[in-house]
C-alpha cells in the first residue's frame, strides 16, 4: 500500500472519531448545565474551562475568545474554522482525506461522510443548533457511528482497514483520557477524596455519559459514582470498547497485523511503544494511578505515550525519504499535517 494512502485512511479515521467524541463532550456538558441553572458567571467559567484545557487547545482558545461561557466554548468546539480540532473542521478534514483515497472506500462510506460534511456547512445546521443543540449533536453522533459500522461491514479487512482501525483506536484512547481528565480539579493532587458531594457525583457521572459508559458502568457498580471507580472503568476495563486499555490493545493488535510481527516482538518503534503501553495497562492498578502520580499526572504521561506512538507510526509507515524535490515537498507537507494536528497533553 502507498504511504500516502495509508496516511489518508489513518487520518480520516482519526478525524471521524475526534468529531464523534467532541460532540459527546459538548452534548453532555450542555445537559449538565440543566442541573445547575443558578450558576453565576464565575461558576460558568469554571464549568467550561476544564473542557478547553483537557482538549489541549486552551492557548488557541484565548487567542480567539475573551471569556469562557457556554456560547464561546461550544462555538469554538463545534463551528470555529480556526480550531483545527473543532467538530466542523474535523469532518472537513476527514472528507478531504477520504477524497484523496476515494477508490479505497465504498460508495456507502463516501456518501455518508459527504452528507455529514454538506449538512455541517449548511444554514440548516446553524438553525438546528440554535433550535436544539441536542438534536444537532445527536445527528453527528449517529452519523459517525454509521460511518464506523460501514467501515467494518463494507470494505475488506486488509491493510487499509487496519490503518483505519489504528487511527480510530489511537484517537479514541486519547480522547477517553482527555474526557476523564476534565474533572481532575475536583480531586486532591494524589489519592482519592474521602467524600464525594452530590455536585461532584453529577460531574463524574457526566464523564461516563460523555463516553457512553453509564449503562456499562452501572451494570458493574450500580448507581454509586466515585472518581476511583469511574477512572478504573475508563482506564483499565478489559472489555468496554472505549476504555484506554481496550483501545491500546486493539491499536497494538492492528499494528502487529500490518507488519505481521507476533506478540512479544517488534519491528519498529510504534510496535515497541504500543506493546510497552499495553503491558503498563495490563499490570497497573488504579490504586497506583491515584497514589503514586495522581490521576492528572498519570493522564498527562499517558497522553505523551499515545502521541509518541502516533509519531512512531508516521515515521515507520508514512514518512519515506525521496531523492527528488517534488517528492520531498510532498513529504514535508505530510509531516506538517502530522505535527500540526497532533494534540498537546491536557493542561
Backbone torsions as a table, in degrees:
resi	resn	phi	psi	omega
1	UNK	NA	137.7	177.3
2	UNK	-64.2	143.0	-178.0
3	UNK	-63.6	-34.7	179.7
4	UNK	-67.9	-32.3	177.0
5	UNK	-68.4	-46.0	177.8
6	UNK	-59.8	-41.2	-179.9
7	UNK	-61.5	-45.0	-178.3
8	UNK	-67.5	-41.5	178.4
9	UNK	-64.6	-43.6	179.5
10	UNK	-59.2	-47.6	-177.2
11	UNK	-75.9	-32.3	174.7
12	UNK	-58.1	-45.7	-179.0
13	UNK	-65.3	-40.9	179.6
14	UNK	-64.0	-42.8	-177.7
15	UNK	-67.7	-38.1	176.9
16	UNK	-63.1	-45.0	178.4
17	UNK	-64.2	-37.7	179.3
18	UNK	-64.6	-43.6	178.3
19	UNK	-62.7	-41.3	179.3
20	UNK	-60.6	-46.7	-178.0
21	UNK	-70.3	-35.8	176.6
22	UNK	-62.2	-42.8	179.1
23	UNK	-63.4	-35.1	178.6
24	UNK	-66.6	-45.0	-178.8
25	UNK	-61.2	-48.1	-177.9
26	UNK	-64.4	-45.1	-177.4
27	UNK	-58.6	-51.9	-175.3
28	UNK	-66.8	-38.7	-178.1
29	UNK	-74.0	-28.3	171.5
30	UNK	-67.0	-42.0	179.5
31	UNK	-67.5	-33.0	179.1
32	UNK	-62.9	-30.4	179.2
33	UNK	-62.9	-24.5	179.0
34	UNK	-63.6	-24.1	178.0
35	UNK	-88.0	-4.9	-177.5
36	UNK	-134.6	61.5	-173.4
37	UNK	-75.9	-14.3	-175.7
38	UNK	-100.7	22.4	179.0
39	UNK	-67.3	144.3	169.9
40	UNK	-91.2	-179.8	-174.8
41	UNK	-62.6	-36.5	179.1
42	UNK	-66.2	-41.4	179.3
43	UNK	-67.7	-36.6	175.2
44	UNK	-60.2	-44.6	179.8
45	UNK	-62.6	-41.7	179.6
46	UNK	-66.9	-26.0	177.5
47	UNK	-73.0	-41.4	-172.5
48	UNK	-92.2	-28.7	-176.6
49	UNK	-58.5	-44.2	179.4
50	UNK	-58.8	-28.2	-179.9
51	UNK	-69.1	-43.8	176.7
52	UNK	-65.2	-41.5	-179.5
53	UNK	-65.2	-38.4	-179.0
54	UNK	-67.2	-30.2	178.3
55	UNK	-76.1	-10.8	-178.9
56	UNK	79.8	14.4	-174.9
57	UNK	-113.5	18.4	-173.1
58	UNK	-63.6	-39.9	-179.6
59	UNK	-63.2	-44.2	179.8
60	UNK	-67.1	-35.3	-179.9
61	UNK	-61.8	-47.2	-176.3
62	UNK	-70.6	-16.8	173.6
63	UNK	-73.7	-23.6	-176.3
64	UNK	-106.7	-27.3	-174.4
65	UNK	-122.2	150.5	-179.1
66	UNK	-94.1	-31.2	-178.3
67	UNK	-136.0	156.9	176.6
68	UNK	-102.2	98.5	177.0
69	UNK	-124.2	173.8	177.3
70	UNK	-57.2	-40.9	-177.5
71	UNK	-68.6	-47.8	-176.3
72	UNK	-70.3	-40.1	-177.9
73	UNK	-70.0	-45.7	-179.6
74	UNK	-66.5	-37.7	176.1
75	UNK	-62.2	-40.8	179.5
76	UNK	-65.3	-41.6	-177.1
77	UNK	-78.1	-26.2	-174.5
78	UNK	-101.4	-52.6	-168.2
79	UNK	-112.1	-15.4	-171.2
80	UNK	-62.6	113.4	-178.4
81	UNK	-68.7	-24.5	179.7
82	UNK	-80.6	-9.2	173.9
83	UNK	-94.2	107.1	-176.3
84	UNK	-67.2	-13.1	179.0
85	UNK	-102.8	3.9	179.0
86	UNK	-65.5	161.8	-178.4
87	UNK	-57.6	-49.1	-178.5
88	UNK	-65.1	-42.4	179.0
89	UNK	-63.6	-39.6	-179.0
90	UNK	-63.0	-44.9	-179.8
91	UNK	-69.2	-35.4	177.0
92	UNK	-61.4	-43.6	-179.0
93	UNK	-74.3	-31.3	173.7
94	UNK	-63.1	-44.0	179.9
95	UNK	-65.0	-40.0	179.9
96	UNK	-64.2	-41.3	176.3
97	UNK	-66.2	-38.0	177.5
98	UNK	-65.0	-38.8	179.9
99	UNK	-60.8	-35.0	-177.9
100	UNK	-73.9	-17.5	178.7
101	UNK	-128.5	39.9	-176.2
102	UNK	-54.5	-34.2	-177.4
103	UNK	-72.1	-13.8	179.7
104	UNK	-91.1	-7.2	-174.7
105	UNK	-113.9	157.8	177.3
106	UNK	-84.1	163.3	177.8
107	UNK	-59.6	-39.8	-178.6
108	UNK	-60.3	-44.7	-179.5
109	UNK	-64.1	-48.2	-177.8
110	UNK	-62.5	-42.8	-177.3
111	UNK	-66.0	-39.6	179.4
112	UNK	-68.1	-43.1	179.0
113	UNK	-66.7	-40.5	178.7
114	UNK	-66.8	-37.6	178.1
115	UNK	-62.9	-44.3	179.3
116	UNK	-64.7	-41.4	178.3
117	UNK	-60.3	-47.9	-178.8
118	UNK	-65.5	-37.9	178.6
119	UNK	-62.8	-47.0	-176.4
120	UNK	-65.5	-24.2	179.4
121	UNK	-97.6	9.5	-178.8
122	UNK	-97.4	162.6	175.6
123	UNK	-65.7	-31.1	-179.9
124	UNK	-60.8	-36.0	179.2
125	UNK	-61.3	-44.4	178.2
126	UNK	-63.8	-40.6	179.8
127	UNK	-65.8	-42.0	178.4
128	UNK	-63.6	-38.7	178.8
129	UNK	-62.8	-43.7	-179.7
130	UNK	-67.8	-36.7	-177.3
131	UNK	-76.2	-49.6	-178.2
132	UNK	-153.5	94.4	178.9
133	UNK	-59.6	-28.0	-179.5
134	UNK	-67.7	-42.5	177.3
135	UNK	-67.1	-39.2	177.5
136	UNK	-59.5	-49.5	-178.0
137	UNK	-68.1	-32.5	176.5
138	UNK	-62.6	-38.5	177.3
139	UNK	-61.4	-42.0	-179.9
140	UNK	-66.0	-45.7	179.7
141	UNK	-62.8	-42.4	-179.9
142	UNK	-63.4	-41.2	-179.5
143	UNK	-67.1	-41.4	-179.9
144	UNK	-64.8	-38.6	176.9
145	UNK	-67.4	-36.6	175.6
146	UNK	-61.8	-43.2	179.7
147	UNK	-63.2	-40.7	178.4
148	UNK	-66.2	-40.5	177.7
149	UNK	-64.3	-42.2	178.0
150	UNK	-63.9	-37.2	179.0
151	UNK	-62.4	-41.6	-179.4
152	UNK	-75.6	-28.2	-169.9
153	UNK	-101.1	-16.1	-170.4
154	UNK	-123.2	-4.7	177.0
155	UNK	-122.0	151.7	179.5
156	UNK	-59.6	143.5	178.6
157	UNK	-85.8	67.2	-179.0
158	UNK	-107.1	-158.3	-178.5
159	UNK	-58.8	-41.8	-179.7
160	UNK	-59.9	-44.8	178.7
161	UNK	-63.3	-36.1	179.2
162	UNK	-66.0	-36.2	175.5
163	UNK	-68.5	-35.2	173.4
164	UNK	-61.4	-43.2	179.6
165	UNK	-65.8	-42.1	179.5
166	UNK	-60.8	-44.6	179.0
167	UNK	-63.7	-43.9	-178.3
168	UNK	-62.0	-48.8	-174.2
169	UNK	-76.1	-30.2	174.5
170	UNK	-65.6	-45.5	179.5
171	UNK	-66.9	-41.2	-177.8
172	UNK	-66.0	-43.8	178.1
173	UNK	-61.5	-42.0	178.7
174	UNK	-63.4	-45.7	-177.3
175	UNK	-68.3	-36.7	176.9
176	UNK	-61.5	-41.7	178.5
177	UNK	-64.5	-36.5	-179.8
178	UNK	-70.9	-39.6	177.3
179	UNK	-62.9	-42.0	179.0
180	UNK	-64.1	-33.3	-176.9
181	UNK	-76.0	-13.5	-176.6
182	UNK	-56.6	-37.9	-174.2
183	UNK	-102.3	19.7	-177.8
184	UNK	-65.2	-20.9	-179.8
185	UNK	-65.0	-16.4	178.8
186	UNK	-86.6	0.0	-175.6
187	UNK	-108.1	154.5	169.1
188	UNK	-67.8	163.9	-178.1
189	UNK	-57.7	-40.7	173.8
190	UNK	-133.6	151.8	-179.7
191	UNK	83.6	-179.5	-179.4
192	UNK	-113.5	153.8	179.9
193	UNK	-67.2	145.6	-179.9
194	UNK	-67.0	-38.4	178.2
195	UNK	-131.8	155.9	179.4
196	UNK	-123.6	120.0	-179.8
197	UNK	-72.0	166.1	179.0
198	UNK	-63.3	-38.0	178.5
199	UNK	-62.8	-45.8	179.5
200	UNK	-66.0	-37.2	177.9
201	UNK	-61.5	-41.3	176.7
202	UNK	-62.6	-39.7	-179.9
203	UNK	-65.4	-42.0	178.9
204	UNK	-72.3	-30.4	173.3
205	UNK	-65.1	-34.5	178.3
206	UNK	-66.1	-30.7	175.1
207	UNK	-62.3	-44.5	178.0
208	UNK	-63.0	-44.7	179.5
209	UNK	-62.4	-36.5	179.5
210	UNK	-60.7	-30.1	179.6
211	UNK	-99.3	12.9	-175.0
212	UNK	51.1	39.2	-174.0
213	UNK	-108.6	-1.7	-172.6
214	UNK	-60.9	-49.2	-176.8
215	UNK	-65.0	-42.4	179.7
216	UNK	-65.8	-41.3	178.2
217	UNK	-63.5	-45.3	-177.6
218	UNK	-62.9	-32.2	179.4
219	UNK	-66.2	-20.4	179.9
220	UNK	-100.7	-45.4	-171.3
221	UNK	-109.7	0.4	-176.7
222	UNK	68.9	-150.0	-176.3
223	UNK	-88.6	0.5	179.5
224	UNK	-71.1	121.9	179.4
225	UNK	-113.9	112.2	179.3
226	UNK	-133.9	139.6	-177.7
227	UNK	-53.5	-38.3	-179.6
228	UNK	-63.5	-44.2	-179.0
229	UNK	-69.2	-40.0	178.6
230	UNK	-63.3	-46.4	-179.3
231	UNK	-63.9	-42.0	179.1
232	UNK	-61.4	-42.2	-178.3
233	UNK	-66.2	-45.4	-175.2
234	UNK	-79.9	-21.2	177.7
235	UNK	-93.6	-44.3	-163.6
236	UNK	-119.1	6.4	179.0
237	UNK	-63.0	136.0	180.0
238	UNK	-76.9	-28.5	-169.1
239	UNK	-127.4	0.7	174.6
240	UNK	-83.3	123.3	-168.2
241	UNK	-70.3	-3.5	175.5
242	UNK	-113.0	3.7	176.8
243	UNK	-71.3	153.3	-179.2
244	UNK	-62.2	-42.7	-179.3
245	UNK	-60.9	-46.8	179.2
246	UNK	-59.1	-45.6	-176.9
247	UNK	-65.2	-42.1	-178.8
248	UNK	-67.9	-37.3	177.3
249	UNK	-64.5	-41.3	177.7
250	UNK	-68.9	-37.4	175.4
251	UNK	-61.6	-47.1	179.7
252	UNK	-60.7	-41.1	179.1
253	UNK	-64.0	-41.6	179.5
254	UNK	-64.2	-43.3	179.7
255	UNK	-61.5	-40.7	-178.4
256	UNK	-73.5	-30.2	175.0
257	UNK	-71.3	-31.7	177.0
258	UNK	-63.8	-45.1	-176.3
259	UNK	-89.6	-21.7	-177.1
260	UNK	84.8	10.8	-179.1
261	UNK	-86.0	138.8	-177.7
262	UNK	-80.4	166.2	175.7
263	UNK	-59.6	146.5	179.5
264	UNK	88.5	-5.3	178.4
265	UNK	-133.2	167.2	176.6
266	UNK	-153.3	153.2	177.9
267	UNK	-121.9	-1.7	174.4
268	UNK	-153.7	170.5	-174.2
269	UNK	-67.1	-30.6	-179.8
270	UNK	-64.4	-39.8	177.8
271	UNK	-69.5	-39.1	178.9
272	UNK	-62.7	-47.1	-177.6
273	UNK	-68.9	-39.5	178.9
274	UNK	-65.7	-44.0	178.5
275	UNK	-62.8	-37.8	178.1
276	UNK	-65.1	-41.0	179.9
277	UNK	-69.5	-36.7	175.3
278	UNK	-58.3	-46.4	-179.8
279	UNK	-63.1	-40.9	178.9
280	UNK	-60.0	-42.8	-179.6
281	UNK	-74.0	-33.2	-179.9
282	UNK	-67.9	-37.9	-173.0
283	UNK	-105.8	1.9	175.9
284	UNK	-87.3	159.7	177.0
285	UNK	-124.8	158.2	-178.3
286	UNK	-69.7	-27.3	177.0
287	UNK	-67.0	-36.9	175.6
288	UNK	-64.7	-39.5	178.8
289	UNK	-57.8	-48.5	-175.1
290	UNK	-77.7	-36.7	-172.5
291	UNK	-86.6	-38.3	-174.2
292	UNK	-83.1	-45.2	-176.7
293	UNK	-113.6	-33.5	-167.0
294	UNK	91.4	148.2	-173.0
295	UNK	-60.1	-44.6	-176.4
296	UNK	-63.1	-46.7	179.9
297	UNK	-65.1	-37.6	178.4
298	UNK	-62.9	-44.2	-178.8
299	UNK	-67.5	-38.0	175.4
300	UNK	-57.7	-47.2	179.8
301	UNK	-64.6	-38.5	178.8
302	UNK	-63.0	-43.2	-179.6
303	UNK	-64.9	-37.7	176.2
304	UNK	-63.2	-39.7	177.6
305	UNK	-63.4	-41.0	178.9
306	UNK	-67.0	-39.3	176.2
307	UNK	-62.6	-41.1	179.3
308	UNK	-63.8	-38.2	177.5
309	UNK	-64.3	-43.5	177.7
310	UNK	-60.9	-42.9	178.5
311	UNK	-65.4	-40.0	179.5
312	UNK	-66.8	-38.3	176.2
313	UNK	-60.5	-43.6	178.8
314	UNK	-60.9	-45.5	-178.5
315	UNK	-67.1	-31.4	-177.7
316	UNK	-78.2	-38.1	-169.9
317	UNK	-119.5	-23.2	-174.4
318	UNK	-102.3	-50.2	-179.2
319	UNK	-75.5	124.6	176.1
320	UNK	-136.0	130.6	179.4
321	UNK	-68.9	138.9	179.1
322	UNK	-125.7	162.7	-176.4
323	UNK	-102.8	-11.1	-178.5
324	UNK	-111.6	155.8	-172.9
325	UNK	-63.2	-42.0	-177.0
326	UNK	-61.5	-43.2	179.1
327	UNK	-68.2	-36.2	178.0
328	UNK	-62.4	-40.8	179.2
329	UNK	-62.7	-41.9	179.1
330	UNK	-62.0	-43.1	179.8
331	UNK	-64.0	-41.7	179.3
332	UNK	-62.2	-39.0	177.8
333	UNK	-63.8	-41.0	178.3
334	UNK	-65.0	-39.7	177.4
335	UNK	-62.8	-41.9	179.4
336	UNK	-62.8	-39.3	177.4
337	UNK	-62.8	-45.2	-178.8
338	UNK	-63.2	-47.2	-175.6
339	UNK	-74.4	-35.0	-176.7
340	UNK	-75.4	-22.3	-173.1
341	UNK	-106.9	-6.2	174.0
342	UNK	-69.0	134.8	179.2
343	UNK	-76.4	153.5	172.4
344	UNK	-83.7	158.5	173.1
345	UNK	-60.9	155.7	-179.8
346	UNK	-60.1	145.6	-180.0
347	UNK	-69.7	NA	NA
